[in-house]
Structure formats: C-alpha cells, structure tokens
Amino acid sequence: MRLVPVAVLALVLGGCGGPGPTADGSATAAPPASSAAASSSVTATPSVTATPSAPAVAASSGAPAAPIAVTDDWGHVHNLALEGDRLLLGTHEGLWEQPAGKPPRLLSQPAFDVMALAIAPGRVLASGHPGPGQNAPADLGLMASTDGGRGWAPVSLHGKVDFHRLRVVGDVVLGLSAHDGKLLRSADRGATWTDLGRPGVFDLAVDPADPQHVLATSENGPMVSTDGGRRFGRLAGAPLLALLAWGPGGLYGVTPDGALHVSRDGGASWQPRGSVGGQPGALAVDGDRVAVLVEHGVVESVDGGATFRPRLTLHG
C-alpha cells in the first residue's frame, strides 16, 4: 500500500484512472486540504502469515486477534466494511473477506473493481467497474449480493453511474457519483433514485436512527443535513475531518493526519480518541470495533477507538 500526494486524494472519488472534469465541466469534490489517501491492491493469491509480535499503534486493552502479515504487493484498496469481526475490503481486484486472525480470501465472483461498498440488512451493496473478462458496462451502477459478497447482480443505474460512496439505513440508500459529484438518494432499497444535486462533499455518514440526518466532510469542514441530503450547512464546532462512519455506538470521524474523534450526540460535540498512526484511506465501524486503512495496512481498535493495533500489515 502506498500513500499518494494530497492533491490526488480525489482519486478515491474520481476513479481509478484519476480525477478529471466531467462533460459539463464539473468535477468531484475536493477532500479536506491536508488529507491523503492510502491505496493498496490485492493479488489473487496473497501470501499471509500471522505475526503476533507486530507492534501496535498503542497497546490495546481488549483482546484482538493476532495481525496478519501480507507479503504480496497490495494496491488500490478502496474501502472497508465491518460486520462483527469480519472485515470486508473493496479492492481493484474484487471484494475480499478477512475474518479476524485469518488470511484474507477473495469473495466476489467475478472479481470486479469495488469502488464503493456498504453492508445493508440481508445484502451487501457495491459499485465500481467490471473485472477482466466481465461482460458489463464500464460503470456498474448499484450492485447487490445476497450471499455475503460472493454472487452479484445489478440493481439499478447499470451503465449509468459509478458510485464511490454508498451509505445505507433501512430502505434508504445514499450514493455519491464519481463522474459529476452528484448525490443520489433512494427510498426503495436502490430501485429508483432522486437527484439531490452537487453538494460538494467528499464523504458521508447517515444516522442509523434517522436517515434524514446526514453528515458529510468537505474541503471547508464538516457539513450537516436534516432533510436527507437535500440541503447542507456548516457543522459548527467540529474538527476538520476527512472520513466518517456512523454505527450504533456513535459517529466516528478521522482527521487528515489520523486523529480519531467520536460524537455521541449526532455531531453536536466531539471527543478526541486515539490515533490511527498515519494518514487514513478508509474507515469502518461496528459497535466498539473500528478499522482504518493506513499506508502499511489496516489498523483496528476494539475499544471504540481509544487504542489501535495492526490487523493487516504489508511486508515486501
């Protein structure tokens, strides 16, 4: 995995081939000014070993599994998702699964380029581009898997939209389009969509208790919407955040330099937690478990972000 210069962090939203203006001259939103993305990729058969002695970012008070050392070259890991201790990695080479303490394995068939990823009740949602030999349009629209991420079928916008952010609460799906920066909202599990315009946001989080309550990051600081993403305003008193994730245990945000913050009141106030030890590329939470993609792998906390230690480390 490698860090890229701050000026090209918009690759996360601008596509694997790099950011660029759309046909009408618009471009995707810029990230917070000092942020940088960690990108990595996965080979089809990565070589992995357990490394119990790998150094932690900070000593954790929990009992996480021993980290796994990945000795192959991983490039273009785009996103993470957590389901209990199961970690999903959306990569340029497909969707991968890593149970805690075990080697990662390829899930998706076919192994398409997973540019956006979200876990929904009974489904895994994704978007991206076809893999080698896959007979599909360049932009896959919204895809869904009902078997944990192995088999996939198109839901909507096939050949029309490349989402690089997907967020789900109940039947509501929010998607941020990479090509034009538009925010799209569905109230029927992704079957039909409403165009909410271009709010100029980089990352999104939706309140699990109220899908009308949406927070977003932007180059000018965090923003908040109380009408489902139709209108955004500045979120006063919040730190400059690059990435967001909202779970039952609270709203988490990580700064461009890797400082984690948590809010228990929907973003009204924030408390500093631990550090992920580097620039963040992706963030996922489930309960007190927090996973962050950084330059040399994935670090994880099992105590709500107070301390982190490696979960996946890259060697070689």
Sequence and secondary structure as in RCSB ss.txt:
>XXXX:A:sequence
MRLVPVAVLALVLGGCGGPGPTADGSATAAPPASSAAASSSVTATPSVTATPSAPAVAASSGAPAAPIAVTDDWG
HVHNLALEGDRLLLGTHEGLWEQPAGKPPRLLSQPAFDVMALAIAPGRVLASGHPGPGQNAPADLGLMASTDGGR
GWAPVSLHGKVDFHRLRVVGDVVLGLSAHDGKLLRSADRGATWTDLGRPGVFDLAVDPADPQHVLATSENGPMVS
TDGGRRFGRLAGAPLLALLAWGPGGLYGVTPDGALHVSRDGGASWQPRGSVGGQPGALAVDGDRVAVLVEHGVVE
SVDGGATFRPRLTLHG
>XXXX:A:secstr
 EE  GGGTTHHHH TT     TTS       TT   EE    SS  EEE TT   SS  SS     EEE S   
 EEEEEEETTEEEEEETTEEEEEETTS  EE  BS  EEEEEEEETTEEEEEEE  TT  S S   EEEESSSSS
B EEEE TTT  EEEEEEETTEEEEEETTT  EEEESSTTSS EE      SEEEEETTEEEEEEEE TT  EEE
SSTTSS EE TT    SEEEEETTEEEEE TTSEEEEESSTTSS EEEEE SS  SEEEEETTEEEEEETTEEEE
ESSTTS  EEEEEE  
